[in-house]
Amino acid sequence: MKRRIVALIVASATFGAAACSNDAETSRDAAQPATAATWDQPPRIEAAVRQGASIILRGTAGPGARVVLRGMDGSATAAAADERGRFELRLATPSGDVMLAPEVQNGETASPSPERLVILRAGPIALVSPGEPARRLDASGPLDAVDADGSVMVLGGRATRTPAVTIDGAPMTPIQGRNGRWRLTADLTGAARITVDGRNYLFPGGASMAATAFAVRRAGGGWRADWTIPPSGRQSTWLPDPVG
């Protein structure tokens, strides 16, 4: 998982450097690649709201981009971003637990998001990605999720300051990131008692080696989703129930 995290950081830095490069030419033709790059910007889902029998997803993409959510069964739901790059996509509440792949489609070309959207029919809504802690879109306590791949686990959550975290009584040092989100990587994968700012969670353990591409079950006072990482890896995402 650590190697994947480094790879993601390097990829982001490379993309950022490319996006910021400045061509001295000011001709009309030179402006066209920038427009295409904006159009192909992968979508970012920022909010999810359950409303009656529907789920409304809101986020950002390139202005005018066609945002598509693809299911593992081949189904697809699409919406267009407005001139500011904002989009709203309405889904019927699924009859079961689903994993969806967000992408921007430009003709025959697709720009997929590194994240996958997980919607549990009777549980949380979250965005998951390889080597990263899940990003909850529903209400939760200070701990959003614990992700594990059989070697290490990554904790993540939301807080206005760096939280106090212990695992089986041992103090840990989380990293406070942007937008009020924190993360912590630990060389552990088994069941553990996790405390975040005085709130206790019983983590049920790390990644399953089952062959199922996507499986969900209740575990440890929350929901555990086991899913595949291409080409042959696995990751589990534990989403604890909100703590009042």
N, C-alpha and C positions, 0 to 999 in steps of 0.2 A: 504493500500500500504506500510506503514512503517513497518508493521509486515513482509510482504513478502520480503522487502529489507533486514531486519535483518536476515531472514531465508536464503536468498541467500548468505549473508556474512558468516554465520555460516557454511553452506554447503561447501563453497569454502575453508574455513579454515580447515575443517575436511578432505577434499580431499587432500589439500596440505600437512597436517601432515602425512596422510597415505602414500602419494607418497614419502615423504622424509624419511620414516622409513627405518632403515638399519638392515637387518638380518645378524647375524654373520656368518651364513653358507655360504660357497663359493662353494658348490657343483653345478654340472650342473643342478640338479633338482631345486635348489633354484633360479636359474636365470630365469626359465620359467614364473613365475607369473609376473615379471617385463615386459617381452616381451608382454604378453597378455594385461597388463595394458596400454602399449604404443599403441598397436593395437586398443584398445577400446577407446582411447582418442577422445572425441567429436570434430567434425570439427569446425574450426573458419574461417568464410569468412572475408577477409580483403579488397577486392577491387572488383568493378564491372565496366565493360566498355561496353558501347553500341557500337557495330560494325556492321554496315549494318543492316541485319535482325536478328542479334544474340546479345546475352548478354553474355560476358565472365566473369566468376566468378573465382577469385583466392583466395587461402587461405592455411591453414595448418591443418594437422591431423597427426596421427601416420604414420611412414614410411611404405609404401606399403598398407595403409588402403584403403578400398573401401568406398568412400564418396557418399552418396545418397541424392538427394533432392526429397521429396515426396510432391505431391500436395494434396489439400483437395478433389480432385476428384479421388484419387487413383493412379494418374500417377506418374512416377518416372524417374529420370535422374541420371546416375551414372558416376563416374570417379575414377581412382586409383591415390593415392598419390605416389610420387616418393620416392627414398631412403632417401631423406632429409625431407620427410613429406609435401612437397609442392604439391598442386594439382591445376588443371585448368579445369573448367567445362563450357562447351558451351551450352547455351540454345537458342532455337528459341524465339524471342520476342513474348510474349503472346498476344493474341488478346484482352484480357481484363485485369483487375486488379487481381493479384493472391497473395496468401500467401503460402509459401513453408516451409517445415520442414526439416532442414539439420540433417543428422545423419551419423554415421559410422556403417556399417553392417559387422558383423563377423559371417558367417554361419547363424544360426537362431537368433543370438543375435544382438540387435541394441543399439547403444549408442547415444541417441539424444542430440542435442545441446539445451541449454536453450533458444536460440534465434530462431525467425522465420524470414524468408526473405520475405519482402513485395516488390513486383515489380508492379508499376503503369504504365500501358501501355503508358500514355501520361504525366507521372510525375516522381517523385523521386523513388529511390531504397534505401531501408533502412532495418536494422535489428532491430526487436522489441523483448522485453522480459518483462514478468510480473514485475511490480514495478520499472522498469528502463526506463530512457529516451532512445528513439530510437537512433540508430547509423547510420547516413547517409553514404551511399556509393557514392552518387553523389555530385556534387558541390552545396554548399549552402552558406548562409551568416554566421555570428557569432552564430546564433541560428539554431541548427539542427532540434529540435523538442520539442514539449510539449506533455507529456503523462499524462493522468488523469484517475482516476477510480471512480469518483463521490465523493471522500472524500478529496483527495489532488492532486496536480499536480506536475510533475517533469520536469524541463527544462534541456536541455543539448545542448552542442555545442562544437565548436573547436576554440581555441585561444592560442596564444603563452604566454599569461599572463592572470591572473584572470580578466574577463571583468567587466565593470560597468553595473549593471542590475537594472532596476526599473520595478515595476508592478503597474499600475495606479498611477504613480508618486512617489510611496514609494520606497526608496532604499532597495535593497536586498543584501544578502551576499552569493554569489556562492562559491563553493568549486572547486579548481583547482586540477584535477587528473593527471593521467599519460598520456603520449602520446598526450599532448596538448588538452585534453578534460576536460570540466568543467560541473558541475551539480548544480542544485538548487531545493530544495523541498519547496513548499509553501502550506499552508492550504487554498487553493482557488480552485474552479473548474469552476466558471462562466466566461463569456466573460470578457476579460481584455486587456488593452493596455500594451504591453511589449516593453521595450526599452533595447537594448543590444549594448553597445558602440556607442550610438547615433543613432542606427538604430531602427525604429519603426515597430512593428508587432501588428496586431489586432487578438488576440487569440479568436476563436469563442465560446469556452466553452468546458466543459468536457464530460465524457463518456455518451454514449447513452444507454438507457435501451432496445433498440430494440433486438428482439430475433435472428436476423440474425447472423450467425457465423462470417461473414466477410463482411463488407460493406464500400464503399469508396464514398466520394462526395467532390465537391469543397466547401471550406468554409474559409472565412476571409483572402483571399489572399494566399491560400494554399490548401492542400489536407488533409482531415480528414478520417482516417481509424478507424472504430469501430470493435473490435474483442473480442472473448470470451477467458476467462481464466478458465481452469478447476478448480473445478468442475462446478461452476455456476457464476463466476465473469465476469466482463466486463472491458475493458480498451479502451480508445481512444488514437490515436496517430495523432497529428497534425503536418504536414510537410509543413512549410512555403515555398513559392516561394523564389528562390535566390534573394537577394537584391543587385543591382549593386552599 
